[in-house]
Amino acid sequence: DMQKMANERVWEPNTKYSVLTSEFVLADEFFRGSSYIQNSMLGAMNERVVHYENKRYDVPLRMLVAGSNTWPVGEGFAECGAIFDRFLIRVSMKPVSNAHWEELLTKQLPAVPQSLTLQDVDDASDEAMKLPLPKETVKAYLDILEELKGNGIVLGDRRIRHSVDVVKASAWMAGSPEVLPLHLEPLKDVLWEDPIEHPKKAAGIVMKIANPVGSQIADILNEVAQILDAAGEDLPKRMAAIKKLDEQGKKLSGLTASGNGRAAKALKYVKHQ
């Protein structure tokens, strides 16, 4: 509180719009924060409690989203490994490819279609957590964990347990009355530890078991991205790229019969390119 500091020489924290009073928090450049800040956040994330200035604050935190330009690696990972583990979903965002730079420059962002009340969020969470896991899904889940372990990705009990919440949320968002193997796909961003070595390996294992058609589509779209990046402005290269894109389109055409709507959407994208 700068007013009290200036007028009364009293040090008193102003908690308005702080973690101490917020349900949703965006922590930008999180891993550039000091170890003191990170350890304070660990209590907020774990027990929803922060001790500050000899006071205990029970925080109403529902969701914490953090951003960072770098993963915590080396000595940095040793210092913040515990709090890094508390981030249940961890996604690496790639820059926009040069094939989409024109859209980056000119395309208008869509308006936010609606907002949710806290009650909406709580109701959705309650509904999602009640969704059942059929034996088929549990079997696929166990197969993923076993194959991850065989590939050197050993996970803590807490991460495995909380990962169930993610797949239930995935099923709820898809409007499914139960959790199907397909809804295990988000585990590719959950079931790994080392941010450098594990993500790609984990994604391959999860997709192969949870959504084999989706795995093939992802491989095709990666190939498409490489073709587009290499095309450049040279006409012969562009003509060659069109031929290669047509080949990828034929692969996608063979997948659309599986009933996976993602294949049809990917095919439309490739034809547009």
C-alpha positions as CSV (number, residue, x, y, z in Angstrom):
1,D,0.0,0.0,0.0
2,M,2.0,2.9,-1.3
3,Q,-0.3,5.5,0.3
4,K,0.4,4.1,3.8
5,M,4.1,3.8,3.0
6,A,4.3,7.5,1.9
7,N,2.0,9.0,4.5
8,E,2.3,6.9,7.6
9,R,5.6,5.0,7.0
10,V,3.7,1.8,7.5
11,W,4.6,-1.4,5.5
12,E,1.3,-3.1,4.7
13,P,0.7,-5.3,1.7
14,N,-2.1,-4.3,-0.7
15,T,-3.7,-7.7,-1.5
16,K,-6.2,-6.5,-4.1
17,Y,-5.7,-8.2,-7.4
18,S,-3.0,-10.4,-5.9
19,V,-2.7,-14.2,-5.7
20,L,-4.1,-14.0,-2.1
21,T,-7.5,-12.9,-3.4
22,S,-7.8,-14.4,-6.8
23,E,-9.6,-17.5,-8.2
24,F,-7.7,-17.4,-11.5
25,V,-4.1,-16.3,-11.8
26,L,-1.8,-15.7,-14.8
27,A,1.9,-15.8,-13.7
28,D,3.9,-14.5,-16.6
29,E,7.6,-15.4,-16.9
30,F,7.1,-17.6,-13.9
31,F,10.5,-19.2,-13.8
32,R,12.3,-15.8,-13.7
33,G,10.8,-15.2,-10.3
34,S,12.9,-15.7,-7.2
35,S,12.9,-18.9,-5.2
36,Y,11.0,-17.0,-2.5
37,I,8.2,-16.2,-4.8
38,Q,8.1,-19.7,-6.2
39,N,8.1,-21.3,-2.8
40,S,5.2,-19.0,-1.7
41,M,3.3,-20.1,-4.8
42,L,4.0,-23.8,-4.0
43,G,1.9,-23.4,-0.8
44,A,-0.9,-21.7,-2.8
45,M,-0.9,-24.4,-5.4
46,N,-0.7,-27.3,-3.0
47,E,-2.7,-26.4,0.1
48,R,-4.3,-23.2,-1.1
49,V,-2.5,-21.4,1.8
50,V,0.0,-18.6,1.8
51,H,2.0,-17.5,4.9
52,Y,3.0,-13.8,4.5
53,E,4.1,-11.2,7.1
54,N,3.3,-13.7,9.9
55,K,-0.3,-14.1,8.6
56,R,-2.0,-17.1,7.1
57,Y,-4.1,-16.4,3.9
58,D,-6.5,-19.1,2.7
59,V,-6.5,-18.4,-1.0
60,P,-9.5,-19.1,-3.3
61,L,-7.3,-20.3,-6.2
62,R,-9.0,-22.5,-8.8
63,M,-6.6,-22.3,-11.7
64,L,-3.0,-21.1,-12.2
65,V,-1.7,-20.6,-15.7
66,A,2.0,-19.7,-16.0
67,G,4.1,-18.7,-19.0
68,S,7.8,-18.9,-19.6
69,N,10.1,-18.4,-22.5
70,T,12.3,-21.3,-21.3
71,W,11.9,-24.6,-19.5
72,P,13.6,-24.8,-16.2
73,V,16.6,-27.0,-17.0
74,G,20.0,-27.8,-15.4
75,E,20.5,-26.2,-12.0
76,G,17.3,-24.2,-12.5
77,F,15.3,-27.5,-12.7
78,A,16.9,-28.7,-9.5
79,E,15.8,-25.6,-7.7
80,C,12.2,-25.5,-8.9
81,G,11.5,-29.2,-9.7
82,A,8.9,-29.5,-7.0
83,I,6.8,-26.5,-8.2
84,F,7.3,-27.5,-11.9
85,D,5.7,-30.9,-11.0
86,R,2.6,-29.0,-9.6
87,F,1.7,-27.8,-13.1
88,L,-0.4,-30.6,-14.2
89,I,-0.7,-29.7,-17.9
90,R,2.5,-28.4,-19.6
91,V,2.5,-27.4,-23.3
92,S,5.2,-26.1,-25.5
93,M,4.0,-23.5,-27.9
94,K,5.7,-23.2,-31.3
95,P,6.1,-20.0,-33.2
96,V,3.8,-19.4,-36.2
97,S,5.3,-21.0,-39.3
98,N,6.2,-18.7,-42.2
99,A,3.4,-20.3,-44.2
100,H,1.0,-18.4,-41.9
101,W,2.8,-15.1,-41.5
102,E,0.3,-13.3,-43.6
103,E,-2.5,-14.4,-41.3
104,L,-0.4,-13.4,-38.3
105,L,-0.1,-9.9,-39.8
106,T,-3.7,-9.4,-41.1
107,K,-6.2,-11.8,-39.5
108,Q,-8.6,-10.4,-36.9
109,L,-8.9,-12.3,-33.7
110,P,-12.4,-13.5,-33.0
111,A,-14.4,-11.9,-30.2
112,V,-14.7,-13.8,-27.0
113,P,-18.1,-15.5,-27.4
114,Q,-19.1,-15.7,-23.8
115,S,-18.0,-15.6,-20.2
116,L,-18.5,-18.0,-17.4
117,T,-19.5,-17.4,-13.8
118,L,-17.6,-19.2,-11.0
119,Q,-20.7,-21.3,-10.5
120,D,-20.6,-22.4,-14.1
121,V,-17.0,-23.5,-13.6
122,D,-17.8,-25.4,-10.4
123,D,-20.8,-27.1,-11.9
124,A,-18.8,-28.2,-15.0
125,S,-16.1,-29.6,-12.7
126,D,-18.6,-31.5,-10.6
127,E,-20.2,-33.0,-13.7
128,A,-16.9,-34.0,-15.2
129,M,-15.6,-35.7,-12.1
130,K,-18.7,-37.9,-12.0
131,L,-18.0,-39.4,-15.4
132,P,-17.2,-43.1,-15.3
133,L,-14.0,-44.8,-16.6
134,P,-15.0,-48.0,-18.4
135,K,-12.7,-51.1,-18.3
136,E,-11.6,-50.4,-21.9
137,T,-10.4,-47.0,-20.9
138,V,-8.6,-48.1,-17.8
139,K,-6.9,-50.8,-19.8
140,A,-5.6,-48.3,-22.3
141,Y,-4.6,-46.0,-19.5
142,L,-2.5,-48.8,-17.9
143,D,-1.0,-49.6,-21.3
144,I,0.2,-46.0,-21.6
145,L,1.7,-46.0,-18.2
146,E,3.5,-49.3,-18.8
147,E,4.9,-48.2,-22.1
148,L,6.0,-44.9,-20.7
149,K,7.9,-46.7,-17.9
150,G,9.5,-49.0,-20.4
151,N,10.8,-45.9,-22.2
152,G,12.3,-44.4,-19.1
153,I,9.5,-42.0,-18.2
154,V,8.8,-42.8,-14.5
155,L,6.0,-40.7,-13.0
156,G,5.1,-39.8,-9.5
157,D,1.9,-41.1,-7.9
158,R,0.4,-37.6,-7.5
159,R,0.8,-36.9,-11.2
160,I,-0.8,-40.2,-12.2
161,R,-3.7,-39.7,-9.8
162,H,-4.4,-36.1,-10.9
163,S,-4.1,-37.0,-14.6
164,V,-7.5,-38.7,-14.2
165,D,-9.1,-35.3,-13.7
166,V,-7.7,-34.2,-17.0
167,V,-9.2,-37.0,-19.0
168,K,-12.6,-36.6,-17.3
169,A,-12.5,-33.0,-18.2
170,S,-11.6,-34.0,-21.8
171,A,-14.6,-36.3,-22.0
172,W,-17.0,-33.7,-20.5
173,M,-15.9,-31.1,-23.0
174,A,-16.5,-33.6,-25.8
175,G,-20.1,-34.1,-24.5
176,S,-19.4,-37.8,-23.8
177,P,-21.3,-39.6,-21.0
178,E,-18.2,-41.6,-20.1
179,V,-14.4,-41.5,-20.6
180,L,-13.4,-43.2,-23.8
181,P,-9.8,-44.1,-24.8
182,L,-10.0,-41.2,-27.2
183,H,-10.2,-38.8,-24.3
184,L,-6.8,-40.0,-23.0
185,E,-5.1,-37.9,-25.7
186,P,-4.5,-34.8,-23.5
187,L,-2.2,-37.0,-21.4
188,K,0.5,-36.3,-23.9
189,D,0.9,-32.9,-22.1
190,V,0.7,-34.4,-18.7
191,L,2.6,-37.7,-18.4
192,W,6.2,-36.7,-18.6
193,E,8.9,-35.2,-16.3
194,D,11.9,-34.0,-18.2
195,P,10.9,-31.0,-20.4
196,I,13.7,-31.7,-22.9
197,E,13.8,-35.5,-23.3
198,H,10.2,-36.7,-22.5
199,P,7.5,-34.6,-24.3
200,K,7.9,-36.0,-27.8
201,K,8.4,-39.5,-26.6
202,A,5.4,-39.3,-24.4
203,A,3.2,-37.8,-27.1
204,G,4.0,-40.7,-29.5
205,I,3.1,-43.3,-26.9
206,V,-0.1,-41.7,-25.7
207,M,-1.4,-41.0,-29.3
208,K,-0.5,-44.5,-30.5
209,I,-2.7,-46.0,-27.8
210,A,-5.4,-43.4,-27.2
211,N,-6.0,-42.2,-30.7
212,P,-4.1,-44.0,-33.4
213,V,-5.9,-42.2,-36.2
214,G,-5.1,-38.8,-34.5
215,S,-1.5,-39.9,-34.4
216,Q,-1.4,-40.5,-38.1
217,I,-3.1,-37.1,-38.7
218,A,-0.5,-35.4,-36.5
219,D,2.3,-37.0,-38.5
220,I,0.8,-35.9,-41.8
221,L,0.3,-32.3,-40.6
222,N,3.9,-32.2,-39.4
223,E,4.9,-33.3,-42.9
224,V,2.6,-30.6,-44.4
225,A,4.2,-27.9,-42.2
226,Q,7.7,-28.9,-43.4
227,I,6.5,-28.8,-47.1
228,L,5.1,-25.3,-46.6
229,D,8.2,-24.0,-44.9
230,A,10.4,-25.3,-47.7
231,A,8.2,-24.0,-50.6
232,G,9.4,-20.3,-50.4
233,E,8.6,-18.0,-53.3
234,D,10.4,-20.0,-56.1
235,L,7.9,-21.2,-58.6
236,P,9.4,-24.6,-59.3
237,K,9.6,-25.3,-55.6
238,R,6.0,-24.2,-55.1
239,M,4.9,-26.6,-57.9
240,A,6.8,-29.4,-56.3
241,A,5.2,-28.5,-52.9
242,I,1.7,-28.7,-54.5
243,K,2.5,-32.3,-55.6
244,K,3.7,-33.2,-52.2
245,L,0.7,-31.7,-50.5
246,D,-1.5,-33.6,-52.9
247,E,0.2,-36.8,-51.7
248,Q,-0.5,-35.9,-48.1
249,G,-4.1,-35.1,-49.0
250,K,-4.5,-38.6,-50.4
251,K,-3.3,-40.1,-47.1
252,L,-5.9,-38.0,-45.2
253,S,-8.6,-39.1,-47.6
254,G,-7.9,-42.6,-46.5
255,L,-8.5,-41.7,-42.9
256,T,-11.7,-39.8,-43.2
257,A,-13.7,-43.0,-43.5
258,S,-12.7,-43.8,-39.9
259,G,-15.3,-41.3,-38.8
260,N,-12.7,-39.0,-37.2
261,G,-13.9,-35.5,-37.9
262,R,-10.3,-34.3,-37.4
263,A,-9.2,-36.1,-40.6
264,A,-11.8,-34.2,-42.7
265,K,-10.8,-30.9,-41.1
266,A,-7.1,-31.6,-41.8
267,L,-7.9,-32.6,-45.4
268,K,-9.8,-29.3,-46.0
269,Y,-6.8,-27.4,-44.6
270,V,-4.3,-29.2,-46.9
271,K,-6.5,-28.6,-49.9
272,H,-6.7,-24.9,-49.0
273,Q,-2.9,-24.7,-48.8
